[in-house]
Amino acid sequence: MKRILNRICAFATAVGMLLATGCDKTYVDDVTLYAPLIESFSPASAPVGAEIIITGQHLSGVTKAYIGDQEMVIKEKVSDTRLSIVAGANGRDGRIILENTQGKGESESEFTYSYAVPSLKPALLQKSVVMGEQLLLTGTDLSAVEAVIFTAEGQENGHEGDIQEQSTTEIVARVPYVENGNVRITLRYFDGTSSVTTPLDEAPSIEVVRVVPVFDQPVTLERTAVGKSVTLTGENLDKVDRILVGEFEALISKQPTSLTFTVPAGDFQDGDTETTVVAEYFDGNETITLSEAFVVYVPYVKFWENITTVCQGRSAESTFTSFFSPENGRIYANEKWKSELDPIAMKYNGSQWSGTGNQPTPGSVSDEDYYSVVPYFFFSAVSGNVLQLNSPANSNSQLKNFFINATNPEGTSSNDNRVPGSNASIPGTPIIGFRYLNAADPNEKALIDKVLAGQIENIDEKTFPLNTTDNTCAGIGLTSVTGGIKSSSWCDYQTADLQDTENYKVDAVFLVFYYANSGYSKDTPASNVKRIGLLHVRTINFRIYQASTPNYGNSTVTFDCYWQKYDYDYSKLANQQ
């Protein structure tokens, strides 16, 4: 029994020693129980940049250090009884204060700065440097330097260079803008009373190489539409910071010998505006006027070029971006259809569709809801080797055949992966009509040729008059306007067997009509038009989707689109019906 009791006592003693050891380590390294206590510091006086060693108690948990009211850098926490800080250039004489989570500790005496005069060693200064590049300065007491100032010959005021690195004997500074290449370097520092600068007449000098952009002459800028690009040539053009067209900054891409800028939209009025084009360089300190009378052209029509959408998309490499809005030029991802593009279609859940007429029911959607959805259209793959251009409201069975992923995400079914989120017969909201233009008709061919030549500068009541009696637009009959047109009507690509074909040229042109909420009628297709557009289908990449019934569901269509900028106003028609 006595032997057992001895073993128990020994075990308890060992555990106690182990716990005591563990608690001691935790106290020193991890747990802060007391505010810091400063017992001494050394040196009592030193210049900027000097290391100050502090001894005391509870120092391992210190998070901040101050001299006076200015925070200093903690250089090293050696132990719970010793740490060191750096006398910063922002500091002034004052007591040292240390702070942890439990409070603050303050020294009994003040630390005083000694103010050395910094100086450079001219013999070690390089002969020249390129403006904007880094420069190494060597000298003494450089940790006291507040700023490095570069003053060009003949100038009263200099420019500060950003200090990148700093020590007692070296400074690395970025050379700022200077007015000419002959430059003197001075140092600003605190002398105990105020900030002063080393004498300019005694300052070492250096050549600053100013690499100036030079444009080939003469600079000729022709009338250019917003959104179009202009390319200029010359030397050192990669040094240009900005191109300003009037007061608006242009997007630029630049190389040493060429620069391309895109004319910004700004807030230029429709039509022609004469303005300046200015190139800024050297951080905007200097400019070159490229033109005093540049003509910016704002078309009276919206134009979207080289748009590519997917005809449903069912393969892993598909981008799943099928929907395009001519109103804003955006391509919408399939997964955004329900939440962002057309949530109104989900709200009405098919009630806006006429089962007997197999078409949308005008006015069944409130005006507020109808006009909250931007007009959009899409291409789809239908049976066999046929594609189809579609109005959102043309069918209540098209959208459920679009998917948001190539395969069903884990925990979902094929129906969950459909654009509406289910196998639901839901039409889209906007009512769109299409009229394919036939080159065999001289009147239609004239319009086709203008589209292909990029000569559509306006779509309005004058250029595209609608006649609600004859059902025409600019003299073109509209009785064949429909919400969906199969590619067999506008593309000669037909094969007995489906096959992939890249960049098949089409050049099909369509009149596009976006109808007001009062709707579209087959009997009066020239009525209730809100906007008119022109669609130019350029090329198609025919790609097969291998489903149970193969189709061209992985195809992509590339097109241009012109779109009326303002709502159609029937009251402006010269011969209003």
C-alpha positions in Angstrom: 0.0 0.0 0.0 2.8 2.4 0.9 4.5 1.6 -2.4 1.4 2.5 -4.3 1.0 5.8 -2.4 4.6 6.7 -3.2 4.0 6.1 -6.9 0.9 8.3 -6.9 2.8 11.1 -5.2 5.7 10.8 -7.6 3.2 11.0 -10.6 1.4 14.0 -9.1 4.8 15.8 -8.6 5.8 15.1 -12.2 2.5 16.4 -13.6 2.7 19.5 -11.4 6.2 20.2 -12.7 5.1 19.7 -16.3 2.1 22.0 -15.9 4.3 24.6 -14.2 6.8 24.5 -17.1 4.0 24.8 -19.7 2.4 27.7 -17.9 5.7 29.6 -17.7 6.2 29.3 -21.5 2.7 30.3 -22.3 3.1 33.4 -20.0 6.3 34.5 -21.8 5.3 33.8 -25.4 1.6 33.8 -25.8 -0.4 35.4 -23.0 -0.1 39.1 -22.1 -1.2 39.7 -18.5 0.4 43.1 -17.8 1.0 46.4 -19.4 4.7 46.9 -20.5 7.1 48.4 -18.0 10.1 50.4 -19.2 13.1 50.3 -16.9 15.8 51.9 -19.2 16.7 52.7 -22.8 19.9 53.4 -24.6 21.2 55.7 -26.1 19.5 58.6 -24.5 20.2 60.8 -27.5 20.7 59.8 -31.1 20.1 60.9 -34.7 17.3 59.7 -37.0 17.7 56.0 -38.0 19.4 55.0 -34.8 18.5 51.8 -32.9 17.2 52.4 -29.4 17.5 49.4 -27.0 14.8 49.2 -24.3 14.9 47.0 -21.3 12.0 46.3 -18.9 9.2 43.8 -18.2 6.4 42.3 -20.2 7.9 43.5 -23.6 7.2 40.4 -25.7 3.6 41.3 -26.3 4.3 44.9 -27.3 2.3 45.9 -30.5 3.2 49.6 -30.8 6.0 51.9 -29.9 6.1 55.8 -29.8 8.5 58.6 -29.2 6.2 61.4 -28.0 3.1 61.1 -30.1 4.8 59.7 -33.2 4.7 55.9 -33.8 8.1 54.2 -34.4 9.1 51.0 -36.0 9.7 48.0 -33.7 12.9 46.5 -35.0 13.2 43.4 -32.9 11.5 41.8 -29.8 14.4 39.9 -28.3 12.7 38.6 -25.1 10.1 39.6 -22.5 12.6 42.0 -21.0 14.3 43.5 -24.1 13.3 45.0 -27.5 14.6 47.6 -29.9 13.0 50.4 -31.9 14.2 52.7 -34.7 14.2 56.5 -34.2 12.1 57.6 -37.1 12.5 60.7 -39.2 9.0 61.8 -38.2 9.9 61.8 -34.5 10.6 64.7 -32.2 12.0 64.7 -28.6 9.8 62.9 -26.1 9.2 60.0 -23.8 9.2 56.5 -25.1 5.8 54.7 -24.9 5.2 51.0 -25.4 1.7 49.6 -25.9 0.2 46.1 -25.6 -3.3 44.7 -25.2 -3.3 45.4 -21.5 -2.2 49.1 -21.6 0.8 51.4 -22.0 4.1 51.9 -20.3 6.1 55.2 -20.4 9.8 55.9 -19.8 10.7 58.3 -16.9 13.0 60.4 -19.1 12.8 61.7 -22.6 14.7 60.5 -25.7 16.3 63.5 -27.5 17.2 63.6 -31.1 20.6 64.7 -32.2 20.3 66.4 -35.6 23.1 65.5 -38.0 23.3 67.4 -41.3 23.0 64.8 -44.1 25.4 65.1 -47.1 26.0 63.4 -50.4 29.3 62.2 -51.8 29.4 63.7 -55.3 32.3 61.5 -56.4 30.0 58.4 -56.1 27.1 60.0 -58.0 26.5 58.6 -61.5 26.9 61.0 -64.4 23.4 60.6 -65.8 20.0 59.0 -65.2 16.8 58.6 -67.2 13.9 60.6 -65.8 11.5 58.2 -64.0 14.2 55.6 -63.2 15.7 54.9 -59.8 18.9 56.7 -58.6 21.3 55.5 -55.9 22.6 58.3 -53.7 25.5 57.7 -51.3 26.5 59.9 -48.3 26.4 60.3 -44.6 23.6 60.6 -42.1 21.1 60.0 -44.9 18.6 58.4 -42.5 17.8 61.9 -41.4 16.6 62.9 -44.9 12.9 63.8 -45.2 13.0 64.4 -49.0 15.3 64.4 -52.0 14.8 67.4 -54.3 15.7 67.6 -57.9 16.0 71.2 -59.2 16.5 71.9 -62.9 18.8 74.7 -64.1 17.0 78.1 -64.2 14.2 76.9 -61.9 13.4 78.3 -58.5 11.4 75.3 -57.3 12.5 71.7 -57.4 10.6 68.4 -57.5 10.6 65.7 -54.8 11.7 62.2 -55.8 10.0 59.3 -54.2 12.3 57.6 -51.7 12.2 53.9 -52.4 14.9 52.7 -49.8 16.8 54.6 -47.1 19.6 53.9 -44.7 22.3 55.9 -42.9 24.6 55.8 -45.9 22.3 55.2 -49.0 19.1 56.4 -50.5 17.3 55.0 -53.6 15.0 57.6 -55.1 12.9 57.7 -58.2 13.9 60.7 -60.4 10.9 63.0 -60.7 9.8 65.2 -63.6 12.3 68.0 -64.2 12.1 70.9 -66.8 15.5 70.3 -68.4 18.4 67.9 -68.2 20.8 70.0 -66.0 19.8 69.2 -62.4 21.1 69.7 -58.9 20.2 67.4 -55.9 19.5 68.8 -52.5 18.3 67.1 -49.3 15.6 68.3 -46.9 16.0 67.4 -43.2 14.9 68.6 -39.7 17.5 70.7 -37.8 15.8 70.6 -34.4 13.7 73.7 -35.1 12.3 73.3 -38.6 12.8 71.5 -41.9 15.6 73.0 -43.9 17.3 72.1 -47.2 21.0 71.8 -48.0 22.3 74.7 -50.1 21.4 74.6 -53.8 24.7 76.3 -54.9 26.7 73.6 -53.1 24.6 70.7 -54.4 26.0 68.0 -56.7 24.7 68.0 -60.2 23.6 65.3 -62.6 22.3 65.0 -66.1 18.7 63.8 -66.3 17.9 62.3 -69.6 14.4 63.3 -70.7 13.0 60.8 -73.2 10.4 62.9 -75.1 7.8 61.3 -77.4 8.0 62.6 -81.0 5.1 62.1 -83.4 5.8 61.8 -87.1 4.8 64.9 -88.9 2.4 66.0 -90.2 -0.1 64.5 -87.8 -3.3 64.0 -89.8 -6.5 63.2 -87.9 -9.5 62.6 -90.1 -13.2 62.7 -89.0 -13.6 59.7 -86.7 -16.6 58.2 -84.9 -16.6 57.5 -81.2 -15.5 54.0 -80.5 -13.2 53.9 -83.5 -9.4 53.7 -83.2 -6.7 55.9 -84.6 -3.0 54.9 -85.0 -0.1 57.4 -84.9 3.6 56.7 -85.5 6.8 58.3 -84.2 9.5 57.7 -81.6 9.4 57.1 -77.8 5.6 57.0 -78.0 5.5 54.5 -75.1 6.4 57.5 -72.9 2.9 59.0 -73.6 0.8 58.9 -70.4 -2.6 60.0 -71.8 -4.4 61.0 -74.9 -7.2 63.6 -74.3 -9.9 64.1 -76.9 -11.3 67.4 -75.7 -11.6 66.8 -72.0 -12.1 63.1 -72.2 -9.4 60.5 -71.8 -9.0 57.9 -74.5 -8.1 54.3 -74.1 -4.6 53.8 -75.6 -2.2 51.0 -76.5 1.4 52.0 -77.2 4.7 50.8 -78.4 8.0 52.8 -78.9 7.1 53.6 -82.5 3.3 53.5 -82.6 0.4 54.5 -80.5 -3.3 53.7 -81.0 -6.1 55.5 -79.2 -9.8 54.8 -79.2 -12.0 57.9 -79.5 -13.9 58.1 -76.2 -17.7 58.5 -76.1 -17.5 61.3 -73.6 -20.6 63.4 -73.8 -20.3 64.6 -77.3 -23.5 65.5 -79.1 -24.9 63.5 -82.0 -23.3 64.5 -85.3 -19.9 66.3 -85.7 -18.0 68.0 -82.9 -14.7 69.8 -83.4 -12.3 69.5 -80.5 -8.6 69.2 -79.6 -6.4 66.1 -79.3 -3.6 66.4 -76.8 -0.9 63.9 -75.8 0.3 64.1 -72.1 3.7 62.8 -71.0 6.0 63.2 -68.0 3.2 62.5 -65.6 1.1 65.1 -67.3 3.6 67.9 -66.8 4.1 68.4 -70.5 1.8 68.1 -73.5 1.8 67.9 -77.3 -1.2 69.3 -79.2 -1.8 66.8 -82.0 -4.8 68.6 -83.4 -6.7 71.8 -82.7 -9.7 70.8 -84.9 -10.3 67.1 -84.7 -13.8 66.1 -85.8 -15.4 63.6 -83.5 -18.5 62.0 -85.0 -21.2 60.6 -82.9 -23.5 58.4 -85.1 -27.2 58.8 -84.8 -27.3 55.0 -84.4 -25.8 52.5 -82.1 -23.3 50.1 -83.7 -22.0 46.8 -82.3 -19.3 45.0 -84.3 -18.1 41.4 -84.4 -20.5 40.1 -81.8 -20.4 36.3 -81.3 -23.0 34.2 -79.5 -23.5 30.5 -79.0 -26.5 28.6 -80.4 -27.5 27.1 -77.1 -24.2 25.4 -76.2 -23.9 21.9 -74.7 -20.2 21.0 -74.9 -17.5 21.5 -72.2 -15.6 24.1 -74.4 -18.8 26.2 -74.9 -18.9 29.7 -73.4 -22.7 29.4 -72.7 -23.3 33.0 -73.8 -26.3 32.9 -76.1 -28.3 36.2 -75.6 -27.5 39.6 -77.1 -29.1 43.0 -76.5 -28.7 45.6 -79.3 -29.7 48.2 -76.7 -26.5 48.0 -74.7 -24.3 45.8 -76.8 -24.0 43.2 -74.1 -23.8 39.4 -74.5 -25.5 37.7 -71.6 -24.5 34.3 -70.2 -27.2 31.6 -70.2 -27.0 31.5 -66.4 -27.9 35.2 -66.2 -31.1 34.9 -68.2 -33.3 34.1 -65.3 -31.8 36.5 -62.7 -30.5 39.4 -64.7 -31.6 39.5 -68.3 -35.3 38.6 -68.2 -36.6 37.9 -64.7 -40.0 39.3 -65.9 -40.5 36.1 -68.0 -40.2 34.1 -64.8 -42.5 36.4 -63.0 -45.4 35.8 -65.6 -44.5 32.1 -65.9 -46.0 31.8 -69.4 -49.2 33.6 -68.9 -48.1 36.1 -71.5 -48.4 33.4 -74.2 -51.5 32.7 -76.3 -52.0 29.0 -76.6 -54.6 29.4 -79.3 -52.7 31.9 -81.4 -49.3 30.4 -80.7 -47.9 33.9 -80.1 -47.3 36.4 -77.3 -50.4 38.2 -76.0 -49.7 42.0 -76.3 -50.3 44.0 -73.2 -50.6 41.0 -70.9 -47.4 42.2 -69.2 -47.5 45.6 -67.4 -45.7 48.5 -69.1 -43.4 48.8 -66.1 -42.4 45.2 -66.3 -42.2 45.0 -70.1 -39.9 48.0 -70.5 -37.7 47.0 -67.6 -36.3 44.2 -69.8 -33.8 45.3 -72.5 -34.7 44.0 -76.0 -32.6 41.0 -76.9 -32.5 38.1 -79.4 -30.7 34.8 -79.8 -29.9 32.0 -82.2 -30.9 28.4 -81.6 -30.5 24.9 -83.1 -33.7 23.3 -84.3 -34.3 20.0 -85.9 -31.9 18.6 -88.5 -29.2 20.9 -89.8 -31.1 24.2 -89.3 -30.4 27.2 -87.1 -32.9 29.8 -86.2 -32.9 33.5 -85.4 -35.4 34.1 -82.5 -37.4 36.8 -80.8 -37.6 36.0 -77.0 -41.4 36.0 -77.3 -41.5 34.0 -80.4 -41.8 30.6 -78.7 -42.6 29.2 -75.3 -40.5 26.1 -75.9 -37.2 27.5 -77.1 -35.6 28.7 -73.9 -35.9 25.4 -72.0 -33.5 23.9 -74.6 -30.7 26.3 -73.5 -28.4 25.1 -70.7 -26.1 26.8 -68.3 -23.5 24.0 -68.1 -22.2 21.2 -70.3 -23.1 18.7 -67.6 -25.3 18.7 -64.6 -23.6 20.0 -61.5 -23.5 17.6 -58.6 -26.8 17.3 -56.9 -28.8 18.6 -59.8 -30.8 17.2 -62.6 -30.8 18.0 -66.3 -34.0 20.1 -65.8 -32.2 22.1 -63.1 -29.5 22.9 -65.6 -31.9 24.5 -68.1 -32.1 28.3 -68.5 -35.5 28.6 -66.8 -34.4 26.3 -64.0 -36.9 23.6 -65.1 -38.4 21.9 -68.1 -40.9 24.8 -68.3 -42.6 26.3 -71.3 -41.8 30.0 -70.7 -41.4 32.6 -73.5 -39.2 35.6 -73.1 -40.6 39.1 -72.6 -39.5 41.4 -75.5 -41.5 41.1 -78.7 -39.1 41.2 -81.7 -39.7 40.8 -85.4 -37.3 40.0 -88.2 -37.5 40.7 -92.0 -34.8 39.0 -94.1 -33.6 41.3 -97.0 -33.4 39.6 -100.4 -30.6 40.8 -102.7 -32.8 39.8 -105.7 -35.0 42.9 -105.0 -33.2 46.1 -106.1 -34.7 48.2 -103.3 -33.6 45.6 -100.7 -30.2 45.2 -102.3 -29.5 48.9 -102.0 -30.0 48.7 -98.3 -27.9 45.5 -98.1 -25.1 47.2 -99.9 -25.1 50.1 -97.4 -25.0 47.7 -94.5 -22.1 45.7 -95.9 -20.2 48.9 -96.7 -20.7 50.2 -93.1 -22.7 53.3 -94.4 -25.6 53.2 -91.9 -25.2 56.5 -90.0 -28.8 57.0 -88.9 -32.0 55.1 -88.2 -34.9 57.4 -87.7 -38.3 58.4 -89.1 -36.8 60.1 -92.1 -34.3 57.4 -93.2 -36.7 54.4 -92.3 -40.2 55.7 -92.7 -42.9 53.3 -91.6 -46.2 53.2 -93.6 -48.9 51.6 -91.5 -51.3 51.4 -94.4 -49.0 49.7 -96.9 -47.1 47.9 -94.2 -43.7 49.0 -95.4 -40.5 50.3 -94.0 -38.4 52.6 -96.4 -40.5 51.0 -99.2 -39.7 47.4 -98.1 -42.7 45.2 -97.5 -43.2 43.9 -94.0 -45.9 41.2 -94.4 -43.2 38.6 -94.0 -42.0 39.9 -90.6 -41.8 37.1 -88.1 -40.5 36.3 -84.7 -38.2 33.4 -85.9 -36.5 32.8 -89.2 -34.9 29.4 -90.0 -31.4 29.4 -91.6 -32.7 27.5 -94.6 -34.2 30.9 -95.6 -31.1 33.0 -95.2 -28.1 30.7 -95.4 -27.1 28.3 -98.2 -25.2 25.9 -96.0 -27.1 22.7 -96.4 -25.7 19.2 -96.1 -27.3 15.8 -96.1 -25.2 14.9 -93.0 -24.3 17.3 -90.2 -20.6 18.3 -90.2 -18.4 20.9 -88.5 -17.4 23.9 -90.6 -15.5 26.9 -89.4 -16.0 30.5 -90.5 -18.7 29.9 -93.1 -19.4 33.2 -94.7 -23.1 34.2 -94.7 -23.5 38.0 -95.1 -27.3 37.8 -94.4 -28.9 41.1 -93.6 -32.2 41.6 -91.6 -34.4 44.4 -90.6 -35.2 44.1 -86.9 -38.2 45.6 -85.1 -38.6 45.9 -81.4 -42.3 46.3 -80.6 -43.9 48.3 -77.9 -45.9 46.5 -75.2 -49.1 47.1 -77.2 -47.5 44.4 -79.4 -47.1 43.0 -82.8 -49.8 41.9 -85.2 -49.3 39.9 -88.4 -51.9 42.1 -90.0 -50.2 45.4 -89.1 -46.4 44.7 -88.7 -45.5 48.4 -89.3 -47.5 49.5 -86.2 -46.3 49.8 -82.6 -42.6 49.8 -83.4 -40.4 51.2 -80.6 -36.9 50.7 -82.2 -35.6 49.6 -85.6 -32.3 47.7 -86.2 -30.3 46.2 -88.9 -28.6 42.8 -88.3 -25.7 41.6 -90.5 -24.9 37.9 -89.9 -21.3 37.7 -91.1 -20.1 34.1 -90.4 -21.1 30.9 -88.7 -19.0 28.2 -87.1 -21.2 25.1 -87.6 -20.5 22.7 -84.7 -22.4 19.6 -83.9 -23.9 18.8 -80.5 -24.1 15.0 -80.3 -27.3 14.5 -78.4 -29.8 11.6 -79.0 -30.8 13.7 -82.0 -27.6 15.5 -83.2 -28.0 19.2 -84.1 -25.9 22.3 -84.5 -26.3 23.3 -80.9 -22.6 24.1 -80.4 -22.5 26.5 -83.3 -21.4 30.1 -82.9 -22.7 33.1 -85.0 -20.7 36.3 -85.6 -22.6 39.4 -86.5 -22.8 43.2 -86.6 -25.8 45.2 -85.4 -27.1 48.7 -86.0 -29.7 49.9 -83.6 -31.9 53.0 -83.4 -30.8 55.4 -80.7 -34.1 56.9 -79.8 -37.7 55.6 -79.7 -39.6 55.7 -83.0 -41.9 58.7 -83.2 -44.7 58.2 -85.7 -45.7 61.9 -85.4 -42.5 62.8 -87.2 -43.4 60.9 -90.4 -43.8 63.2 -93.4 -46.8 61.3 -94.6 -48.4 60.1 -91.4 -51.1 57.5 -92.0 
